[in-house]
Amino acid sequence: MIERRYVMFPNVLEVARKLIRERVREGETVVDATMGNGNDTLFLAQLVKENGKVIAFDIQPLAIEKTKERLEREGVADWVEMKLASHEEIEKLEGSAGAIMFNLGYLPGGDKEITTQAASTIRAIQSGLNVLRPGGIMTVMIYWGHAAGEVEKDAVESFCHELSQLEFLVLKYQYINQQNQAPFLLAIERRSL
């Protein structure tokens, strides 16, 4: 008898990481635009390895503290530059980035009143697209189940709809039958011209 194995769709975070793994090369520069607890920072550091560089942004000292501990514990802190600054600072990056990751919303385990905001997020996404290399990818995880979340979600989606299809491809990955404003992924790839 043949055993059937049921395979579920990957969750939004798994899809984001798969898309990044397929495009990022060891040794290049990548960005975690919203450091949080350091999950994506660690993922990116393990991906680019010691010859690469991760630049990670957050406006909360708690995020820097938690991420630093985690990176040191995993032995990857030497190639991560953590910045206590807004993700809008991406535009100051020297050179280009192979990938940029965003997780919108609030810091899990932190103050839920401190959230990403539509206006600064749009500026940060635009700044990131300016430094994204051809063939590079930006992932934007949209957690919109909080007060500012729906406004931010609408602004980001509108911005992405206006991107030139000659320069960028935009993918939306979302479960449409989930309750409670389930998070979804927008992935923006800079086309190789």
FIKOLZA-1660 file (N, C-alpha, C; in steps of 0.1 Angstrom, whole numbers, plus 5000, padded with zeros to 4 digits):
% residues 193
   i   px   py   pz ch aa at
   1 5008 4988 5000  A  M  N
   1 5000 5000 5000  A  M CA
   1 5009 5013 5000  A  M  C
   2 5006 5022 4992  A  I  N
   2 5013 5034 4991  A  I CA
   2 5008 5044 5001  A  I  C
   3 5017 5049 5009  A  E  N
   3 5014 5059 5019  A  E CA
   3 5013 5073 5013  A  E  C
   4 5002 5080 5015  A  R  N
   4 5001 5093 5010  A  R CA
   4 5005 5103 5021  A  R  C
   5 5012 5113 5017  A  R  N
   5 5017 5123 5026  A  R CA
   5 5010 5136 5023  A  R  C
   6 5004 5142 5032  A  Y  N
   6 4997 5155 5030  A  Y CA
   6 5007 5166 5033  A  Y  C
   7 5008 5175 5023  A  V  N
   7 5018 5186 5024  A  V CA
   7 5009 5199 5024  A  V  C
   8 5011 5207 5035  A  M  N
   8 5004 5219 5036  A  M CA
   8 5011 5230 5028  A  M  C
   9 5004 5241 5025  A  F  N
   9 5010 5253 5019  A  F CA
   9 5020 5258 5029  A  F  C
  10 5031 5264 5025  A  P  N
  10 5040 5270 5034  A  P CA
  10 5034 5283 5040  A  P  C
  11 5038 5286 5052  A  N  N
  11 5033 5299 5058  A  N CA
  11 5040 5310 5051  A  N  C
  12 5035 5322 5054  A  V  N
  12 5040 5334 5047  A  V CA
  12 5055 5336 5050  A  V  C
  13 5060 5334 5062  A  L  N
  13 5074 5336 5066  A  L CA
  13 5082 5326 5058  A  L  C
  14 5078 5313 5057  A  E  N
  14 5085 5303 5049  A  E CA
  14 5087 5307 5035  A  E  C
  15 5077 5313 5029  A  V  N
  15 5077 5317 5015  A  V CA
  15 5087 5329 5014  A  V  C
  16 5087 5338 5023  A  A  N
  16 5096 5350 5023  A  A CA
  16 5111 5345 5023  A  A  C
  17 5113 5335 5032  A  R  N
  17 5127 5330 5034  A  R CA
  17 5131 5322 5021  A  R  C
  18 5122 5315 5016  A  K  N
  18 5125 5307 5004  A  K CA
  18 5129 5316 4992  A  K  C
  19 5121 5327 4990  A  L  N
  19 5124 5336 4980  A  L CA
  19 5138 5343 4982  A  L  C
  20 5141 5346 4994  A  I  N
  20 5154 5352 4997  A  I CA
  20 5166 5342 4995  A  I  C
  21 5164 5330 5000  A  R  N
  21 5174 5320 4998  A  R CA
  21 5178 5318 4983  A  R  C
  22 5167 5319 4975  A  E  N
  22 5169 5316 4960  A  E CA
  22 5177 5327 4953  A  E  C
  23 5178 5339 4959  A  R  N
  23 5184 5351 4953  A  R CA
  23 5196 5356 4959  A  R  C
  24 5198 5354 4972  A  V  N
  24 5210 5360 4979  A  V CA
  24 5222 5351 4978  A  V  C
  25 5233 5357 4975  A  R  N
  25 5246 5350 4974  A  R CA
  25 5254 5352 4987  A  R  C
  26 5261 5342 4991  A  E  N
  26 5270 5343 5002  A  E CA
  26 5280 5354 5000  A  E  C
  27 5282 5362 5010  A  G  N
  27 5292 5373 5009  A  G CA
  27 5286 5387 5005  A  G  C
  28 5273 5387 5003  A  E  N
  28 5268 5400 4999  A  E CA
  28 5261 5407 5011  A  E  C
  29 5257 5420 5008  A  T  N
  29 5251 5428 5019  A  T CA
  29 5236 5426 5018  A  T  C
  30 5229 5425 5029  A  V  N
  30 5215 5424 5030  A  V CA
  30 5210 5432 5042  A  V  C
  31 5197 5435 5043  A  V  N
  31 5192 5444 5053  A  V CA
  31 5180 5438 5060  A  V  C
  32 5180 5439 5073  A  D  N
  32 5168 5436 5081  A  D CA
  32 5163 5450 5085  A  D  C
  33 5152 5455 5078  A  A  N
  33 5147 5468 5081  A  A CA
  33 5139 5470 5094  A  A  C
  34 5135 5459 5099  A  T  N
  34 5127 5459 5112  A  T CA
  34 5132 5448 5121  A  T  C
  35 5143 5450 5128  A  M  N
  35 5150 5440 5135  A  M CA
  35 5142 5432 5145  A  M  C
  36 5133 5439 5153  A  G  N
  36 5125 5431 5163  A  G CA
  36 5133 5423 5172  A  G  C
  37 5130 5410 5173  A  N  N
  37 5137 5401 5182  A  N CA
  37 5148 5394 5175  A  N  C
  38 5151 5398 5163  A  G  N
  38 5163 5393 5156  A  G CA
  38 5162 5380 5148  A  G  C
  39 5149 5375 5146  A  N  N
  39 5147 5363 5138  A  N CA
  39 5153 5364 5124  A  N  C
  40 5149 5375 5117  A  D  N
  40 5153 5377 5103  A  D CA
  40 5168 5381 5103  A  D  C
  41 5172 5388 5113  A  T  N
  41 5186 5392 5113  A  T CA
  41 5195 5380 5114  A  T  C
  42 5192 5370 5122  A  L  N
  42 5199 5358 5123  A  L CA
  42 5198 5350 5110  A  L  C
  43 5186 5349 5105  A  F  N
  43 5184 5342 5092  A  F CA
  43 5194 5347 5081  A  F  C
  44 5194 5361 5080  A  L  N
  44 5202 5367 5070  A  L CA
  44 5217 5365 5072  A  L  C
  45 5221 5366 5085  A  A  N
  45 5235 5364 5088  A  A CA
  45 5240 5350 5085  A  A  C
  46 5231 5340 5088  A  Q  N
  46 5235 5327 5085  A  Q CA
  46 5236 5325 5069  A  Q  C
  47 5228 5332 5062  A  L  N
  47 5227 5331 5048  A  L CA
  47 5240 5337 5041  A  L  C
  48 5244 5349 5045  A  V  N
  48 5255 5356 5038  A  V CA
  48 5268 5352 5044  A  V  C
  49 5268 5346 5056  A  K  N
  49 5280 5341 5063  A  K CA
  49 5290 5352 5066  A  K  C
  50 5302 5348 5070  A  E  N
  50 5312 5358 5076  A  E CA
  50 5317 5367 5065  A  E  C
  51 5317 5364 5053  A  N  N
  51 5322 5373 5042  A  N CA
  51 5311 5383 5038  A  N  C
  52 5299 5382 5043  A  G  N
  52 5288 5391 5040  A  G CA
  52 5286 5401 5051  A  G  C
  53 5275 5408 5049  A  K  N
  53 5272 5419 5059  A  K CA
  53 5257 5420 5060  A  K  C
  54 5252 5421 5073  A  V  N
  54 5238 5424 5075  A  V CA
  54 5237 5437 5082  A  V  C
  55 5229 5446 5077  A  I  N
  55 5226 5458 5084  A  I CA
  55 5212 5457 5089  A  I  C
  56 5210 5459 5102  A  A  N
  56 5197 5457 5108  A  A CA
  56 5193 5470 5115  A  A  C
  57 5180 5474 5113  A  F  N
  57 5175 5486 5119  A  F CA
  57 5163 5484 5129  A  F  C
  58 5163 5492 5139  A  D  N
  58 5151 5492 5148  A  D CA
  58 5152 5505 5156  A  D  C
  59 5141 5510 5160  A  I  N
  59 5141 5523 5168  A  I CA
  59 5140 5520 5183  A  I  C
  60 5139 5507 5187  A  Q  N
  60 5137 5504 5201  A  Q CA
  60 5150 5497 5207  A  Q  C
  61 5155 5503 5218  A  P  N
  61 5167 5497 5224  A  P CA
  61 5165 5482 5228  A  P  C
  62 5153 5479 5232  A  L  N
  62 5150 5465 5235  A  L CA
  62 5153 5455 5224  A  L  C
  63 5149 5459 5212  A  A  N
  63 5152 5451 5200  A  A CA
  63 5167 5449 5198  A  A  C
  64 5175 5460 5199  A  I  N
  64 5189 5459 5198  A  I CA
  64 5195 5449 5208  A  I  C
  65 5190 5450 5221  A  E  N
  65 5195 5442 5232  A  E CA
  65 5192 5427 5229  A  E  C
  66 5180 5424 5226  A  K  N
  66 5176 5410 5224  A  K CA
  66 5183 5404 5212  A  K  C
  67 5184 5412 5201  A  T  N
  67 5191 5407 5189  A  T CA
  67 5205 5405 5191  A  T  C
  68 5212 5414 5198  A  K  N
  68 5226 5413 5201  A  K CA
  68 5229 5400 5208  A  K  C
  69 5221 5397 5219  A  E  N
  69 5223 5385 5227  A  E CA
  69 5221 5373 5218  A  E  C
  70 5212 5373 5210  A  R  N
  70 5209 5361 5201  A  R CA
  70 5220 5359 5191  A  R  C
  71 5225 5370 5184  A  L  N
  71 5235 5369 5174  A  L CA
  71 5248 5364 5181  A  L  C
  72 5252 5369 5193  A  E  N
  72 5264 5365 5200  A  E CA
  72 5263 5350 5203  A  E  C
  73 5251 5346 5208  A  R  N
  73 5249 5332 5212  A  R CA
  73 5251 5322 5199  A  R  C
  74 5247 5327 5188  A  E  N
  74 5248 5319 5175  A  E CA
  74 5261 5321 5168  A  E  C
  75 5270 5330 5173  A  G  N
  75 5283 5332 5167  A  G CA
  75 5283 5340 5154  A  G  C
  76 5274 5348 5151  A  V  N
  76 5273 5355 5139  A  V CA
  76 5273 5371 5140  A  V  C
  77 5275 5375 5153  A  A  N
  77 5274 5390 5155  A  A CA
  77 5285 5398 5148  A  A  C
  78 5296 5392 5145  A  D  N
  78 5307 5400 5138  A  D CA
  78 5303 5406 5125  A  D  C
  79 5294 5400 5118  A  W  N
  79 5291 5405 5104  A  W CA
  79 5277 5411 5104  A  W  C
  80 5272 5415 5116  A  V  N
  80 5259 5422 5116  A  V CA
  80 5262 5436 5122  A  V  C
  81 5257 5446 5115  A  E  N
  81 5257 5460 5120  A  E CA
  81 5243 5464 5124  A  E  C
  82 5242 5466 5137  A  M  N
  82 5228 5470 5143  A  M CA
  82 5228 5485 5144  A  M  C
  83 5217 5491 5140  A  K  N
  83 5215 5505 5140  A  K CA
  83 5202 5508 5148  A  K  C
  84 5204 5517 5158  A  L  N
  84 5192 5522 5166  A  L CA
  84 5187 5534 5158  A  L  C
  85 5179 5531 5147  A  A  N
  85 5175 5541 5138  A  A CA
  85 5163 5537 5130  A  A  C
  86 5156 5546 5124  A  S  N
  86 5144 5543 5116  A  S CA
  86 5149 5535 5103  A  S  C
  87 5140 5526 5099  A  H  N
  87 5143 5519 5086  A  H CA
  87 5144 5529 5074  A  H  C
  88 5140 5541 5076  A  E  N
  88 5142 5551 5065  A  E CA
  88 5156 5553 5062  A  E  C
  89 5165 5550 5071  A  E  N
  89 5180 5552 5070  A  E CA
  89 5186 5543 5059  A  E  C
  90 5178 5533 5054  A  I  N
  90 5184 5524 5044  A  I CA
  90 5190 5532 5033  A  I  C
  91 5185 5543 5029  A  E  N
  91 5190 5551 5018  A  E CA
  91 5205 5555 5020  A  E  C
  92 5210 5554 5032  A  K  N
  92 5224 5558 5035  A  K CA
  92 5233 5546 5032  A  K  C
  93 5228 5535 5029  A  L  N
  93 5236 5523 5026  A  L CA
  93 5246 5525 5015  A  L  C
  94 5258 5522 5017  A  E  N
  94 5268 5523 5006  A  E CA
  94 5268 5510 4998  A  E  C
  95 5266 5511 4985  A  G  N
  95 5266 5500 4977  A  G CA
  95 5251 5495 4975  A  G  C
  96 5250 5483 4972  A  S  N
  96 5236 5477 4969  A  S CA
  96 5234 5466 4979  A  S  C
  97 5221 5462 4980  A  A  N
  97 5217 5451 4988  A  A CA
  97 5210 5440 4980  A  A  C
  98 5213 5427 4983  A  G  N
  98 5207 5416 4976  A  G CA
  98 5193 5413 4981  A  G  C
  99 5190 5416 4994  A  A  N
  99 5177 5414 5000  A  A CA
  99 5175 5424 5011  A  A  C
 100 5162 5427 5012  A  I  N
 100 5158 5436 5023  A  I CA
 100 5145 5430 5029  A  I  C
 101 5145 5428 5042  A  M  N
 101 5133 5422 5049  A  M CA
 101 5126 5432 5058  A  M  C
 102 5113 5433 5057  A  F  N
 102 5105 5441 5066  A  F CA
 102 5094 5432 5073  A  F  C
 103 5092 5434 5086  A  N  N
 103 5081 5428 5093  A  N CA
 103 5074 5440 5099  A  N  C
 104 5063 5444 5094  A  L  N
 104 5055 5455 5099  A  L CA
 104 5047 5452 5111  A  L  C
 105 5044 5462 5119  A  G  N
 105 5036 5460 5131  A  G CA
 105 5044 5464 5143  A  G  C
 106 5043 5456 5154  A  Y  N
 106 5050 5460 5166  A  Y CA
 106 5060 5449 5171  A  Y  C
 107 5068 5452 5180  A  L  N
 107 5078 5443 5185  A  L CA
 107 5071 5432 5194  A  L  C
 108 5072 5419 5190  A  P  N
 108 5066 5409 5198  A  P CA
 108 5072 5409 5212  A  P  C
 109 5064 5410 5222  A  G  N
 109 5069 5410 5236  A  G CA
 109 5072 5424 5240  A  G  C
 110 5071 5434 5232  A  G  N
 110 5074 5448 5235  A  G CA
 110 5061 5456 5237  A  G  C
 111 5063 5469 5236  A  D  N
 111 5052 5478 5237  A  D CA
 111 5044 5479 5225  A  D  C
 112 5031 5474 5225  A  K  N
 112 5023 5473 5213  A  K CA
 112 5018 5487 5208  A  K  C
 113 5021 5497 5216  A  E  N
 113 5017 5510 5211  A  E CA
 113 5028 5516 5202  A  E  C
 114 5040 5510 5202  A  I  N
 114 5050 5514 5193  A  I CA
 114 5049 5505 5180  A  I  C
 115 5045 5511 5169  A  T  N
 115 5043 5503 5157  A  T CA
 115 5049 5510 5145  A  T  C
 116 5052 5502 5135  A  T  N
 116 5056 5509 5122  A  T CA
 116 5044 5517 5118  A  T  C
 117 5047 5528 5110  A  Q  N
 117 5037 5537 5106  A  Q CA
 117 5037 5538 5091  A  Q  C
 118 5026 5541 5085  A  A  N
 118 5024 5541 5070  A  A CA
 118 5034 5550 5063  A  A  C
 119 5035 5563 5067  A  A  N
 119 5043 5573 5061  A  A CA
 119 5058 5569 5061  A  A  C
 120 5063 5565 5073  A  S  N
 120 5078 5562 5074  A  S CA
 120 5080 5548 5067  A  S  C
 121 5071 5539 5067  A  T  N
 121 5073 5526 5060  A  T CA
 121 5074 5528 5045  A  T  C
 122 5065 5537 5040  A  I  N
 122 5066 5539 5025  A  I CA
 122 5079 5546 5021  A  I  C
 123 5084 5555 5029  A  R  N
 123 5097 5561 5027  A  R CA
 123 5108 5551 5028  A  R  C
 124 5107 5542 5037  A  A  N
 124 5117 5531 5039  A  A CA
 124 5117 5521 5027  A  A  C
 125 5105 5518 5023  A  I  N
 125 5104 5509 5011  A  I CA
 125 5110 5515 4999  A  I  C
 126 5107 5528 4997  A  Q  N
 126 5113 5535 4985  A  Q CA
 126 5128 5536 4986  A  Q  C
 127 5133 5539 4998  A  S  N
 127 5147 5539 5001  A  S CA
 127 5154 5526 4998  A  S  C
 128 5147 5515 5002  A  G  N
 128 5152 5502 5000  A  G CA
 128 5153 5498 4985  A  G  C
 129 5142 5502 4978  A  L  N
 129 5142 5499 4964  A  L CA
 129 5153 5506 4956  A  L  C
 130 5157 5517 4961  A  N  N
 130 5168 5525 4955  A  N CA
 130 5181 5518 4956  A  N  C
 131 5183 5510 4967  A  V  N
 131 5196 5503 4969  A  V CA
 131 5195 5488 4965  A  V  C
 132 5183 5483 4962  A  L  N
 132 5182 5469 4959  A  L CA
 132 5189 5466 4945  A  L  C
 133 5197 5456 4945  A  R  N
 133 5204 5453 4932  A  R CA
 133 5195 5446 4922  A  R  C
 134 5198 5446 4909  A  P  N
 134 5190 5439 4900  A  P CA
 134 5190 5424 4903  A  P  C
 135 5178 5418 4903  A  G  N
 135 5176 5404 4907  A  G CA
 135 5175 5403 4922  A  G  C
 136 5176 5414 4930  A  G  N
 136 5175 5413 4944  A  G CA
 136 5160 5414 4948  A  G  C
 137 5157 5411 4961  A  I  N
 137 5143 5410 4965  A  I CA
 137 5141 5417 4979  A  I  C
 138 5129 5423 4980  A  M  N
 138 5125 5429 4992  A  M CA
 138 5112 5421 4996  A  M  C
 139 5112 5417 5009  A  T  N
 139 5100 5410 5014  A  T CA
 139 5094 5419 5025  A  T  C
 140 5081 5421 5024  A  V  N
 140 5073 5429 5034  A  V CA
 140 5062 5421 5040  A  V  C
 141 5064 5417 5052  A  M  N
 141 5054 5409 5060  A  M CA
 141 5045 5419 5066  A  M  C
 142 5032 5419 5063  A  I  N
 142 5023 5428 5068  A  I CA
 142 5014 5422 5078  A  I  C
 143 5017 5427 5091  A  Y  N
 143 5009 5423 5102  A  Y CA
 143 4999 5435 5105  A  Y  C
 144 4987 5433 5102  A  W  N
 144 4978 5444 5102  A  W CA
 144 4966 5443 5112  A  W  C
 145 4968 5435 5122  A  G  N
 145 4958 5433 5133  A  G CA
 145 4960 5442 5145  A  G  C
 146 4963 5455 5142  A  H  N
 146 4965 5464 5153  A  H CA
 146 4960 5478 5148  A  H  C
 147 4959 5488 5157  A  A  N
 147 4953 5500 5154  A  A CA
 147 4958 5507 5141  A  A  C
 148 4971 5508 5139  A  A  N
 148 4977 5515 5128  A  A CA
 148 4979 5506 5116  A  A  C
 149 4976 5493 5118  A  G  N
 149 4979 5483 5108  A  G CA
 149 4972 5484 5095  A  G  C
 150 4959 5486 5096  A  E  N
 150 4951 5487 5083  A  E CA
 150 4955 5499 5074  A  E  C
 151 4957 5510 5081  A  V  N
 151 4962 5522 5073  A  V CA
 151 4975 5519 5066  A  V  C
 152 4984 5513 5074  A  E  N
 152 4997 5509 5068  A  E CA
 152 4996 5499 5057  A  E  C
 153 4988 5489 5059  A  K  N
 153 4985 5479 5049  A  K CA
 153 4980 5485 5036  A  K  C
 154 4970 5494 5037  A  D  N
 154 4965 5500 5025  A  D CA
 154 4975 5509 5018  A  D  C
 155 4983 5516 5026  A  A  N
 155 4993 5525 5020  A  A CA
 155 5004 5517 5012  A  A  C
 156 5008 5506 5018  A  V  N
 156 5019 5498 5012  A  V CA
 156 5014 5491 5000  A  V  C
 157 5002 5486 5000  A  E  N
 157 4996 5479 4988  A  E CA
 157 4994 5490 4977  A  E  C
 158 4989 5501 4980  A  S  N
 158 4988 5512 4970  A  S CA
 158 5001 5516 4964  A  S  C
 159 5011 5517 4972  A  F  N
 159 5024 5520 4967  A  F CA
 159 5029 5510 4958  A  F  C
 160 5028 5497 4961  A  C  N
 160 5032 5486 4953  A  C CA
 160 5025 5485 4940  A  C  C
 161 5012 5489 4940  A  H  N
 161 5004 5488 4927  A  H CA
 161 5010 5499 4917  A  H  C
 162 5016 5509 4922  A  E  N
 162 5021 5520 4914  A  E CA
 162 5035 5518 4909  A  E  C
 163 5042 5507 4914  A  L  N
 163 5056 5505 4909  A  L CA
 163 5056 5501 4895  A  L  C
 164 5066 5505 4887  A  S  N
 164 5067 5502 4873  A  S CA
 164 5069 5487 4871  A  S  C
 165 5061 5481 4863  A  Q  N
 165 5063 5467 4860  A  Q CA
 165 5075 5464 4851  A  Q  C
 166 5081 5475 4845  A  L  N
 166 5093 5473 4838  A  L CA
 166 5105 5472 4847  A  L  C
 167 5104 5477 4859  A  E  N
 167 5115 5477 4868  A  E CA
 167 5113 5467 4880  A  E  C
 168 5101 5465 4884  A  F  N
 168 5098 5456 4895  A  F CA
 168 5087 5446 4893  A  F  C
 169 5088 5434 4899  A  L  N
 169 5077 5425 4899  A  L CA
 169 5072 5424 4914  A  L  C
 170 5059 5424 4916  A  V  N
 170 5054 5424 4930  A  V CA
 170 5045 5412 4931  A  V  C
 171 5047 5404 4941  A  L  N
 171 5040 5392 4944  A  L CA
 171 5032 5394 4958  A  L  C
 172 5020 5389 4958  A  K  N
 172 5012 5389 4971  A  K CA
 172 5009 5375 4974  A  K  C
 173 5013 5371 4986  A  Y  N
 173 5010 5357 4991  A  Y CA
 173 5002 5358 5003  A  Y  C
 174 4989 5353 5003  A  Q  N
 174 4980 5355 5014  A  Q CA
 174 4970 5344 5014  A  Q  C
 175 4967 5340 5026  A  Y  N
 175 4955 5331 5028  A  Y CA
 175 4943 5339 5028  A  Y  C
 176 4933 5336 5020  A  I  N
 176 4921 5345 5020  A  I CA
 176 4910 5340 5028  A  I  C
 177 4911 5329 5034  A  N  N
 177 4900 5324 5042  A  N CA
 177 4903 5323 5057  A  N  C
 178 4913 5331 5061  A  Q  N
 178 4917 5331 5075  A  Q CA
 178 4910 5343 5083  A  Q  C
 179 4908 5341 5095  A  Q  N
 179 4902 5351 5104  A  Q CA
 179 4912 5360 5110  A  Q  C
 180 4908 5370 5117  A  N  N
 180 4916 5378 5125  A  N CA
 180 4927 5385 5118  A  N  C
 181 4925 5390 5106  A  Q  N
 181 4934 5398 5098  A  Q CA
 181 4948 5391 5098  A  Q  C
 182 4948 5379 5092  A  A  N
 182 4960 5371 5091  A  A CA
 182 4971 5379 5083  A  A  C
 183 4984 5378 5087  A  P  N
 183 4994 5384 5081  A  P CA
 183 4996 5379 5066  A  P  C
 184 5002 5388 5058  A  F  N
 184 5004 5383 5044  A  F CA
 184 5018 5389 5040  A  F  C
 185 5022 5384 5028  A  L  N
 185 5035 5388 5023  A  L CA
 185 5034 5395 5010  A  L  C
 186 5042 5406 5009  A  L  N
 186 5044 5412 4996  A  L CA
 186 5059 5410 4993  A  L  C
 187 5062 5406 4981  A  A  N
 187 5076 5404 4977  A  A CA
 187 5078 5412 4965  A  A  C
 188 5089 5420 4965  A  I  N
 188 5092 5429 4954  A  I CA
 188 5106 5426 4948  A  I  C
 189 5106 5422 4936  A  E  N
 189 5118 5418 4930  A  E CA
 189 5122 5429 4920  A  E  C
 190 5135 5434 4921  A  R  N
 190 5140 5443 4911  A  R CA
 190 5144 5435 4898  A  R  C
 191 5138 5438 4887  A  R  N
 191 5140 5430 4875  A  R CA
 191 5154 5433 4870  A  R  C
 192 5160 5423 4864  A  S  N
 192 5173 5424 4858  A  S CA
 192 5171 5429 4844  A  S  C
 193 5175 5441 4841  A  L  N
 193 5173 5446 4828  A  L CA
 193 5185 5444 4818  A  L  C
% end
